[in-house]
Amino acid sequence: MSFLQKRAFSFSIPKSSILLLFLLLTFQPVSSSKEPMKNVGFNTTKKDHSQKMSSSLLFDITLHGFLLWASMGFLMPVGILVIRMSNREQCGRRLKILLYIHTILQILSVLLVTAGGVMSIKKFNNAFNNNHQRIGIGLYGMIWLQALIGIVRPKRGSNRRSLWFFIHWVLGTAVSLLGIFNVYSGLFAYHEKTSRSIGIWTTIFTVEISLISFFYLFQDKLEYIKKQGVILGNDLVTPTDQVLSPNDKQKELPTDPC
């Protein structure tokens, strides 16, 4: 009997082993059931964060495009039209008004393009691996150089005035043309980035630039049209070789002060 008891005792399992086995069996299902919940929660948070970043990036791209269009696609060309109108202006007061309008438009243009440039540096991946980014960084420098040249304008009659005018004209024309080109390249970059249609915006911008170009070229022909006897309005004047009397010449002189 004592032999059987000893034999049974030798084959019995220790209590510590039974307790360890119970804990392992109990812990394993709990841990496996919680793990998928953690993964699901992590994936959902990551997906929501990605969607939120995409909408934020889309807003930044749209705002950047609007700032650059308002600067180089609208204010700058209109400013060129205004200062071009002053070339044939004889009235000193109207000449100053046109100069002030030109200056205000160009200052606003510089401020807007600076805001768009700062946004592109802070928000976007500037690898400079496309023409839009390369031309853009060059335009930022050219615009600020043009602004500084405008500030140091020599007085009329100065020996440096002709050279200053030539540099200011060439640089301003280059900035305006490159700015218009970069607006188009920015629209195509927006389409590639978002896969959204840009047909309506390209058409509107093309119509705008066409109208500005028409008025720019029309200013050269305006004086020629007037010399041909056409007065803007309903009257048509026929040129004549008749010599006017002094009284008639006095009547034709403008009576309204500038």
C-alpha positions, 0 to 999 in steps of 0.5 A: 500500500505504501508502495502504491502511495509512493508510486502515485505521488511520484506521478502527481503534477505539482500545484505550481505547474497547474497554476502556471498552466491555468494562467497561460490558458486564461491569458492567451485568449484575452490578449489575442482578442484585444490585439485586433482592436488595437490594430483597428483603432490605429489604422482608423486613426491613421486613415482619418489623419491622412484624409485630414492632411489631404484636405488641408493640403488641397486648401493650401494649394488653392490659396497659393494659386489664388495669391499668385494669380491675383499678384502676377496674373492680375495686379501686375498686368493692370499696373503696367496698363496704368503706367502706360496710359501716363506716357501720353498724359500732358496734365500733371495732376492726372499724371501723378494720379496714374503714377500713384495707382501704378505704385499701389498696384505694384506694392499689393502685387509684391505683398501677395507674391511674398505671401504665396512664396512664404506659403510654398516654402512652409507648406509644400515639398520644394524639390525644384524638380519641375519648371513651375517651382524653378521659375517661381523661385526666380520670379520671387527674386526678380519681383523684389529686385524690380521693387527696389529699382522702382524705389531708387528712381532717378529724377526726370532730366537726370543722366541715369534716367534713360538707363533706369527706365530701360532696365525697369521696363525690361525687367517689368516686362520679363516678370509679367510674361514669366508670371503669366506663364507660371500661372498656366504651369501652376494650373497644370500642376494643380491638375496633376496633383488633384486630378481635378478639371482646370478647363474653366479656370484656364479659359477664364484666365486666357480671356482675361489676358487676351483683354489686357493684351488688347488694351495694351496694344490699343493704346499705341493705335489710339493716337493714330485713330484720333489723327485719322479724324475719328473721335471716340463718340458719335461725331466724325471729323473729316481732316481738311487743309483749311487754315483756321483763324486765330478765333477758331484756334482759341475755341478749340483750346481745352477750357477745363483745367487739369 
